[in-house]
Amino acid sequence: MNIIIFERLYREGLLTDSSMEKIRNESRHSLISVHWELRLILYLGILLLTGGLGILIYKNFDQLSHTVIVMSIAAICAGCYFYCFKKRLAFSFNKVLPPNAFFDYVLLLGCITFVTLIAYLQFQYNIFGTRYGLATLIPALLLFFTAYYFDHIGVLSLAIVNFAAWVGISITPLHLLEQNNFNSSHIILTSMALGILLIAVAGLSRKKNIKAHFHFTYLNFGMHILFVALLASFIEFEPVYLLCFLGLAAAGFYFYRYALAEKSFYVLLVITLYCYIGLSYVIVRLLDTISSDGMAMVYLGFFYFIGSGVGMILFLMKHNKMISKK
C-alpha cells in the first residue's frame, strides 16, 4: 500500500479523518507474501513423503507383501495422474500456467512415484531382464511426454536425467557396468555428444518456439555435461590433452558469447570455473614437463594459483559490471 498517495488525498480534503485513520491502521498491518515459503514447504513435503515411503519399504521389506507395495505405489501414481488430467488446461506449445497452486506438486509426486515403481519392479521381479536400459528409457519417455503435455520444468529435469542414464547404460559394455567401471572413453565421448545434443535442442526449442521456456533447462544440463566430459577427457586421452583443452576453450568461448548476449552471470561463472580448472591442469602439466627441480615447480605452481585466482576474481567482477550495465 502506497500511504504517500493517501496522505496527499487527505491533505487535499478528499479523505475524511476517520477514513485516513483506517488507512493508516491498515498500512501498519500490511500483508506479507509467503508464496515462496509455501512452495518450499510443498516441495519438502513431496520429498519427505517419497523418502518416507522408500524407508518404510526398506525397513519392512520382509514383512510387507510385494503385491501390496506395488499396488500402493501404483495407486499413488495413478491418482496423481488422474487428478492432473482432470484439472489440466488446454495444451499449447507456448507456456501454460498451472490451473491451481497444487497442480505442479501433485504432478511431480506422480512422476517420482512412477520412477520408483519401475525401479522396484526391476529390482524385485527383474521385468526387463538384463536390458537395463529399458528401466531408464521407459520412465524417460513418459517423463518427456508429461513435461511437455503438462508444461512442467521440474519433470523435464527428471526426464533429462533419466535420458542421460539410459544413454550411459546403453553405450557401456555390460562387463564394465557390472564392475562399476565408468572410466571409459565410450562414456566420455557419448557424454560430449549428449551435451551437444541438449544444447542443440535448447536452441531449437527457442528458434521453433516449441516450449521456448524449456530452453535454459536443456542448455544448463547440456553445458554441465559437456564441460565435465571435456575435463574428464584430459585424463582419459592424456597424450592429446592439449587438443582436449582446445575443445574446452572453444566451448568456453561459445558460452562466453552466450552469457554476454543473454546477460547471464550464472553462465559466465560456470564456464569461468570449468575453464579455470582445465587451464590449471595444462599449466601444472607444462610446469612438470619443463621443470627438473621439484621445489621450483612447487613455487611456480604456488605463484600461479595465487595470481590466477586474483585474476579470475577481477575478471568476474569486471564482467558482472558489464552485464549489469547492458
VENTALIN-V384180 format. One record per helix or strand of 3 or more residues. SS is the DSSP state (a for helix, b for strand). FROM is the first residue (numbers start at 0). LEN is the number of residues. If there is no record, write none. Layout:
ss:SS from:FROM len:LEN
ss:SS from:FROM len:LEN
This chain:
ss:a from:2 len:9
ss:a from:16 len:12
ss:a from:34 len:25
ss:a from:65 len:22
ss:a from:102 len:23
ss:a from:131 len:19
ss:a from:152 len:19
ss:a from:173 len:5
ss:a from:184 len:23
ss:a from:211 len:25
ss:a from:237 len:25
ss:a from:264 len:26
ss:a from:293 len:32
